């Protein structure tokens, strides 16, 4: 009888893995089975390790034993949570070492930190329209019940809100305010970035003050004076590929400038530098340069220090928008089409990488693989700013199909997204995930400095990372 030896090294919602071998025939594979509730769910044949998967999933790297087996994302592939299971040698009832009475718990739901963040936040939904020479900005807010009515601070001038009846998030109260910015009466609008911000009377801690400062809309002078833009604006078809059917010139310009200024505040607070002070910056998922162009269009009018030497790189899997950038804004930096399996950038070559609404389109496995690639190209101590569809994006719509999955498993990536072509919708998804999932998966290779709820586009979470 063969002498079988094996071990379960890891069992969680991301991966069940280990090794198995026959001591009498060490060159032969020994299958293992996953058994739950008396049923064999599947049989796994050990294989030699794939080093890219080893790196992506944060596994220990060693030469022996080489007979590795693994089951990636078991909950998505049939294993039931909170129910005991065992890993046994095929054809026997003998479990591997540490292979008996295992279980993977359900996600605990929204954790206390997220609950506290969402309870104190005043959510905002802006809208923009031109009225002659003026820009009309409307802001619908949802603020904590019983708290003071939010006001808009427009370059130091307060503008009150009025209460409205509107669907609200978890018992908050609705309000609305609007303001018109008119360069014919305020010529200074053409000389600096204008800010329309929410007042934050409930901010207490330094973190809360920082988060509250991101509840602000940045209006670049190029909105009023096309001569201040570094190049043309993209066409409607280009805009829809990055922002959906409601995209417009105004959401492109103001949304790009707002995201840029939010990232600059985060970078200055957590990394000690303005965006313009990083030597090499990579925009991962650059689209038609909505954010990247702000290094040249918004930064000079926002009082940011001028970069003495800065390399900007824009990469995207969207060939159409990359071609638009190469033709229309080549002075910004280097643009390139990105493959689906990694960067061509050298190891440890990037100071700052940001990805706006990229992780929101990736499957759980592809997030793991791209996180490894980001860690590879960042310099030691390198910085990253990424966004996710976190709890606010998931829970704000009661019939969101993703909600029960995020609540129970922490992740949902089953909806295809055809925004950049129907041929890509098996890769390009609509993805939602919990903060706990981000900490578990992303924290394997990055130091997570902060997660800012409902900040980017006032829907997505910012995740602030530093390479370990």
C-alpha positions, 0 to 999 in steps of 0.5 A: 500500500502506498504511503501517502503524505499531504498537508492543507496549507491554506483554506479561506474564501480566496484559496484552498491549497496544499500539497500531496505526494506518494512517498513510494512513488514521488514522481506520481501525482496523488489526487485529493478530494474536497468532501462536504456534507458527505459529497465529493465536490471535486477532485484536484490533481497536484501540479507543479507550481505556477510562479505567477499564481504563487506571487499573485496569491501571496503564497510561500515560495519553496522548491519542495514539495512540488506536488501542489494542489489549489482551488481558487475562490471556492465559495464562487465554485460551489463550496458552501460557507459555514458548513464543515468540509474535509480534504482527503486523499482520493479513493480514501477517507483519510484526510490530509494533515490539517484537512479535517473539519475545516470551514469558511465563514460567511462575511460578517456583513458591514464592519464597524469602521464602515458603519461609522464612516457611512453614518457620519458622511454627508453624501453629495450628488452634483449636476452641471449645466451652462446658462449663457456664460455661467456654469450652474452647479446643483448639489443634492445632499444626504446628511445625518438626520438631526444634524445641521443642514449642509451648506455650500462653500463657494470660494469662501462664500456660504450658500444655504441648502433647502430640505427636499424629499428624496430617496435617502441612504439609511435614514439620512435627510435630503437637501439641495443647493445650487450656485452659478459661477459666471466669469463675466461678473467674476473674471478671476474664474479664468485665473484659478481653480474654483472650489464648491465644497460642503461644510463639515460641521461634524468632522472631529478627528484628523481623518474625518477632516481630511475626508470632509475636504474631499467633498468638494468640486473643482472647476478648472478655468478651461471650462470657461476659457478653451484657450487654457486647455492643453488640447481638444475635448474628446468626442461623445463616443470617447466619453461614453466609453469611460463614463457611460451614456450620461457623460458630457464635456462638463462631467469630463472636465469638472470630474477630472479636475475634482478627482485630481484635486482629491488625489492631491490632498490624499497624496500630500497627507499620506505621502508628503508630496503633491501629485506634481512632485512624483518623478514617475506617475502612471495612470492605469486605465487612463481612458481619454486622459480625463485625469492625466491632463489635469497635471497640465490644465488644473495644477498650474491654476491650483497653486501646486508646485511645478514639477522640475522633472516628471514623467507621465504615462497613460496606459489602458486596454481601450485602444480607441481612447489611447489612439485619441490621446496619442493624436490629440494630447501627445505633449502630456506624456507616453500613452500605450495600449495595455495587455490583459496580463500585465505591464511592460514597465520595468521592475521598481520603475514607478513612484506613483500609480493611480487607477480610477474605476479600474478595480471596479471592472475586474474579477477577483482573480484578475484583481489579484494578478494586477495587484502583484503587477502593481507591486512589481513596478512600484519602487520600494515604498512606492505609492498607489491610489485605487478606487472600488465600488465599496459599501456605499456603491453597493448598498445605496440601491436596495435592489442592487443584484450585488448586495446579497453577495457582497454582504455574505461573501465580500465580493461580486463580479458576475455582471458583464460590462460592454462599455469598451466593446462586447468582445471584452465583457467576459474580462470587463465586469461591474465589480463590487466589494467590501472593505474587509475584502479589500483589506484581506486581498490587497493587504497581502502585498500593500500597506493600506493607509486609508479607505475613503468611502464615497469619495471618487465621483462621490460614489466610489471608495478611494484606497490609499496604498503603499508598497510594502 
